[in-house]
């Protein structure tokens, strides 16, 4: 009987904590600008740090949120990354979201 009570208690606690985590994830969800992900996909993703940021994702975030210059990616210059980033920056958040959903 102790085993059954323990199993029932653990099941109830697991379900309760799972529901709490699901609620918390919805309640505290932070929507990020979709242009960040588009720019991160355009960058070469070698995380070299030549731009002054620890990786391509951090650089993409700095371009959108801090207004960092889009021409600091040295490995991406020969492939035209700067022009692609400038094109993405001209998009509104809604247009960027549509383009991002169209890619996937």
MILO-889328 format. One record per residue (C-alpha): x, y, z; residue in three letters; chain. Coordinates in nm, 2 decimals, padded with zeros to 4 digits, always signed. Layout:
// residues N
> X, Y, Z, ALA, A
...
// end
This chain:
// residues 104
> +00.00, +00.00, +00.00, UNK, A
> +00.29, +00.24, +00.07, UNK, A
> +00.42, +00.18, -00.28, UNK, A
> +00.09, +00.27, -00.44, UNK, A
> +00.05, +00.58, -00.23, UNK, A
> +00.40, +00.69, -00.31, UNK, A
> +00.34, +00.63, -00.69, UNK, A
> +00.01, +00.83, -00.68, UNK, A
> +00.17, +01.11, -00.48, UNK, A
> +00.47, +01.13, -00.73, UNK, A
> +00.23, +01.12, -01.03, UNK, A
> +00.02, +01.41, -00.88, UNK, A
> +00.33, +01.61, -00.80, UNK, A
> +00.48, +01.55, -01.15, UNK, A
> +00.16, +01.65, -01.32, UNK, A
> +00.12, +01.96, -01.10, UNK, A
> +00.48, +02.08, -01.16, UNK, A
> +00.44, +02.01, -01.53, UNK, A
> +00.13, +02.22, -01.55, UNK, A
> +00.31, +02.50, -01.35, UNK, A
> +00.60, +02.49, -01.59, UNK, A
> +00.38, +02.50, -01.90, UNK, A
> +00.19, +02.80, -01.76, UNK, A
> +00.51, +02.98, -01.67, UNK, A
> +00.65, +02.92, -02.02, UNK, A
> +00.34, +03.08, -02.18, UNK, A
> +00.31, +03.36, -01.93, UNK, A
> +00.68, +03.47, -01.94, UNK, A
> +00.74, +03.41, -02.31, UNK, A
> +00.97, +03.67, -02.47, UNK, A
> +00.91, +03.74, -02.83, UNK, A
> +01.24, +03.82, -03.02, UNK, A
> +01.27, +04.02, -03.33, UNK, A
> +01.27, +03.78, -03.63, UNK, A
> +01.53, +03.99, -03.81, UNK, A
> +01.79, +03.86, -03.56, UNK, A
> +01.73, +03.50, -03.68, UNK, A
> +01.73, +03.61, -04.05, UNK, A
> +02.06, +03.79, -04.00, UNK, A
> +02.21, +03.50, -03.81, UNK, A
> +02.13, +03.27, -04.10, UNK, A
> +02.30, +03.51, -04.35, UNK, A
> +02.62, +03.53, -04.14, UNK, A
> +02.88, +03.26, -04.21, UNK, A
> +02.84, +03.11, -03.86, UNK, A
> +03.20, +03.04, -03.80, UNK, A
> +03.19, +03.23, -03.47, UNK, A
> +03.54, +03.38, -03.53, UNK, A
> +03.49, +03.69, -03.32, UNK, A
> +03.66, +03.92, -03.58, UNK, A
> +03.35, +04.15, -03.55, UNK, A
> +03.42, +04.21, -03.18, UNK, A
> +03.13, +03.98, -03.06, UNK, A
> +03.17, +03.63, -02.92, UNK, A
> +02.97, +03.47, -03.20, UNK, A
> +02.75, +03.53, -03.50, UNK, A
> +02.43, +03.52, -03.30, UNK, A
> +02.56, +03.79, -03.06, UNK, A
> +02.66, +04.00, -03.36, UNK, A
> +02.32, +03.96, -03.52, UNK, A
> +02.15, +04.06, -03.20, UNK, A
> +02.38, +04.37, -03.17, UNK, A
> +02.30, +04.47, -03.53, UNK, A
> +01.92, +04.47, -03.47, UNK, A
> +01.90, +04.59, -03.11, UNK, A
> +02.21, +04.82, -03.07, UNK, A
> +02.23, +04.95, -03.43, UNK, A
> +02.58, +04.80, -03.48, UNK, A
> +02.73, +04.85, -03.82, UNK, A
> +02.65, +04.56, -04.06, UNK, A
> +02.99, +04.56, -04.22, UNK, A
> +03.20, +04.42, -03.94, UNK, A
> +03.19, +04.06, -04.05, UNK, A
> +03.52, +04.01, -04.22, UNK, A
> +03.48, +03.65, -04.34, UNK, A
> +03.14, +03.74, -04.49, UNK, A
> +03.25, +04.04, -04.69, UNK, A
> +03.35, +03.84, -05.00, UNK, A
> +03.01, +03.67, -05.01, UNK, A
> +02.81, +03.99, -04.99, UNK, A
> +02.68, +03.95, -04.63, UNK, A
> +02.68, +04.33, -04.57, UNK, A
> +02.43, +04.39, -04.85, UNK, A
> +02.21, +04.10, -04.74, UNK, A
> +02.20, +04.24, -04.38, UNK, A
> +02.11, +04.58, -04.50, UNK, A
> +01.83, +04.43, -04.70, UNK, A
> +01.70, +04.25, -04.39, UNK, A
> +01.72, +04.56, -04.18, UNK, A
> +01.48, +04.74, -04.42, UNK, A
> +01.21, +04.48, -04.35, UNK, A
> +00.95, +04.54, -04.08, UNK, A
> +00.91, +04.28, -03.81, UNK, A
> +00.59, +04.14, -03.98, UNK, A
> +00.77, +04.11, -04.32, UNK, A
> +01.07, +03.94, -04.15, UNK, A
> +00.84, +03.69, -03.97, UNK, A
> +00.67, +03.61, -04.30, UNK, A
> +01.01, +03.56, -04.47, UNK, A
> +01.13, +03.34, -04.18, UNK, A
> +00.82, +03.12, -04.20, UNK, A
> +00.86, +03.09, -04.57, UNK, A
> +01.21, +02.96, -04.54, UNK, A
> +01.12, +02.68, -04.30, UNK, A
// end
